[in-house]
Amino acid sequence: MSGPKPLTLEQKEAPEITTFTTSSNIKIHALLTGWVDSTWHDWIPNFCFLIQHEGKNILVDTGVYQDISKTGYFKQDKNSEWFYNRNFRFITPPQSRIVELLKKVGVEKHQVDELYITHFHCDHVGYIGEFENAKVFTGKGNWPSHTGSSSAALPDGFEPILIDFDKSKVGEFSESINLTNDGKVKAIALYGHTPGHIGVMVEDDGHYWLVAGDATFTMYQSKTCEVCAPTSNWEQAKETQATIFRQLCSYPTALLPAHDFEVITRLSKMPTVLTKVEMDAIIET
């Protein structure tokens, strides 16, 4: 793998935290925990998300571990150590660790009530062991055969709670479960990138915010049903991409993937339904 390009000025100056507050005072925080570079793409952001509602702190993913490149991090899976060291580079500043960013929005790690892991790739679970007080949830297909296409290092004895989805529709998505009493925050099934990949949907006053993990990397990928590599099930991934794009075209929805720089812009305003002109203007970046 050749040396990475430097971060652009726009990337260097990107805000660590972007927050949107809905009409019902649901707070959605995008936490920029670092940057990922691979053989497939140049530097892309690595976002985690904190959702605050009904007195609960709901965290989605935990970012990349700062010392991921050190020998021994993947002690349980040498194939993954080879895969990540060969194909990826990471920028993970100490001040961008998930626990440090949470402090900046007034949340200590012991105050995180629930942690939802979209999938178990290394750039999503790096500091999972820091949240000892939180209940940790993920999709059934993610565990115990949780590797997807590549494994991640996890604390000894770790075992998440597996989500049993209802067949209740939210927007265009057919499997969901309420995370809050009023049903405005839900976990949803976004299968394909890994067998049990999940997302989190916020719905308030007819508007939606879709925390998508790696179910898609960009709006262009969803428009074209392009599959994000590495992926466990390409047909499922394409179907999920198509469902995401139907959601964007049918409901006012802010798409919030883990690796899309446009998250910052989308969380700065109220979401709208994609127009025909906007659909045609979506291009590969």
N, C-alpha and C positions, 0 to 999 in steps of 0.2 A: 504494500500500500504506500503510495507516494505521500509526501508531506502535505498537510492540509493547507488550504488558503487561510489567510488571517480573517478574523471577524470583520465585517464591515462596520463603518462608523454607526450606522443605524442599529446594528446588533449590539455593539458595545454600549450604546446609550439607551437601550431598551429598559423600561421600568421593571424592577424586580417584582413588583406587585401591582396588579390591575384589578380594581374592584367595581362591581356593579351592584346596586341595591334595587330590588324590584318594588313594585307598588305595595306589596305586603311586607316589606322590610326584610326580605330574604337577601342575605349578602352572599355574593359569589366572588371569590378571590382567585385570580390566576397567579400562581406562584412560579416564577421563572427560576428553576433550580440549576440551570446550566445549559450546555450546548453539546450536541452530538454530531460527529462527522463520520461518514462511512464510505465504503467502496461504492455505494449506490447514490449518494447525495453529498452535497457540501454541508456546511454547518446549519443545523436546524435547532430550534429551541427545545427545551425539555420542561414542559409545564406539569405541575401538580395543581390540584384545585381544593380549596376549602369552601364549604357551604355551611352557612350559619342560619339556623331556623329553629323556632320553638325551643330555644335555649340549648340546642345541640350543636356541637362542632363535628361536622362530617368531612373527613379528609378523603380525597381520591388520589391514590398512589403516593409514593414517597421519594421519587427521584433516584439519581445515580449515587452510589457510594463513592466518596472522594478517593479512596485508595483502590478502586476497582482494578487498576492495572498491576498492582503488586502481586507477586507470586504467592499463591496460597489462598487467594480470595475465593476461587472456585474449587475449593478442596474436594467437594463431593462430585465434581464433574469436570474432568480435565479436557473433554471435548469442547465444552463451552468456553473454557479458558483459552483454548487455541482459537476458537471461532471469534470471540470478542477481540482478543489481542491482534488477530490478523485483519479484521474487517472494520474495527471501530476505534475512534479516539473521542475523548470526552474533555470538556472544560467544566470543572466543578469547583468554583471558588468556595473557600470555607464560609464566607458570609452568605452564600446562596444555598447552604444546606437547608433542608426543609424545616428543621427545628429552629433555625435562626430566622427564616422568613415568617414562620408562624408567630414568633415573638413580636415581630414588627406589626402584626395586626392584633396584638394583645392576647395571644393564645400560647400558653406553655404546653409542652408535649403531653403532660399528664392530664391536660384538659381536653384532649381529643377524645370524643366519646366513641366514635365509630370510624373505622378505616376500611375503605372499599378498594380492593386491588383489581384493576381492570384485567391484568394478566401478569404472569410472573417472569417477564423479561427483565434484564438487569437494570434498565434505565427507569423502571417503575417501582422497584422494591428495595432500593439501596439502603434506606434507614428504617426498615420495618421493625427492627428490634428495639428502636427508641421508644415505641409507643406501647409500653407494657400495660397501661391502663385501658387501652382501647380494645373494643371487640373488632376483630378483623374478619371481613367477609370477602368472598369471591364466588365466581360461578362454578357449578359442579364439574364441568369439563376441565377446569383448571387444576383440579386436585383429586387424588394424589399424583396422577399422571399429568403434572403441571407444566412440563417443559415447553410445550408448543414446539417451536423449531430450535429453541436454545434455552438453556436453563439459567437460573439465577441462584446466587448464594443466599441462604436463609438461616436464621438462628436455629441452633439445636433445639429440637423438641417443638418447633413451630407447627401449628396446625390451625387453619382458618375455619370459620363457619361457612358452610356451603349454602348458597341461596337457593331456595325452592320457589321459583317464579310462579306467579299466577298467570293464567291465560287471559289477562285483562289488558286491553289495548290502551296505549297512550300515544296520541298522534298516529303515526304510521307503524308503530312498533307493537308486536303482538304478545310479548312476554314482559311483565313488569311486576314490581312489588313495592309497596309503600315504605318509605324510610321515615316519614313523619306522620303524625296523627291526622293532619289535614290533607294528606296525599299529594301535597305540592312538590315534594321531593321523592323521586322513585329511582330504584335501580332497574335497568333494562338489559335484555339480552342482546349482545352484538357479536354473534358467533362468527368465526372464520379465521381471524388473525391467530387466535389460539382456540382450542375446543370450547372453552368456557368463558370467552372474553365478555366482559360486561361494560356498561356505561352507566352514567347517572343523568337523569333528566329532571330539570326544574321547570315546573309549569305554574304560571301565575297570570291571572287575568287574560287568558287566551294567548299568552306569549310563552316561548319555550327556550331553554338554554340546555344544549346537549353536550355534556362532557363525554367525549367519545374515545378516550384512550388512543389506541392504535387501530381502531376499526377503520379509520381513514386518516391520512396525513394531511390532506388538503381538500378543498371543495372541488378542485379539478378532478381529483381521483374519484370522488363520489359521482361526479357528473359522467365520467367515462367508465365507471366500474373498474377502474384500475386497481390491481391487487397490491397491497403493501408487502414488500419482502422484509424479513422472512415470514411466511404464513403457513399455517397448518392445513387449512382446507380452502382451496382456491374458489370452489363453487360457492361455499357458504360465505366467503369473504365478498365475492361479487354480489351476492344477494343482499348482504348487509349494506354494501355501498349503494346499491340501488334503492334500498329502503331509506337510507339517510337522505339521498337526493330527493326522493318523493316527499319526505318530511320538510325539506327546505322549500320545495315548490308549493306545498299545500298549507303550511302553517308558518307564522312569524317565528323563526327559529335562529338563534345564534349557535353556530357550529363551533365547538371548543375542543379540537383534538389536542393531543399532548405535544405535537411537534409542528404546529402551524403558527407562524409569526403573526398571522392575521387575527389570532385570538385577542391581541391587545386592542385592535381596532373594533372588533365585534363586541367586546365588553365595554366599550365607551359610549354605546348608544342602545336604544331600544331596538330589538330585532324586528325585521319585516319579512314578508313573504318574498321570495325571489321573483322578480319580474322577467319577462321574456328577454328584455334588453340585457338585464344582469346575467341571465343564464348564458346568453350568447357571448358575453364579455369574459366569461370565466376561461382562462387560458392556463397552460402549464407554466409553472415558475420554477 
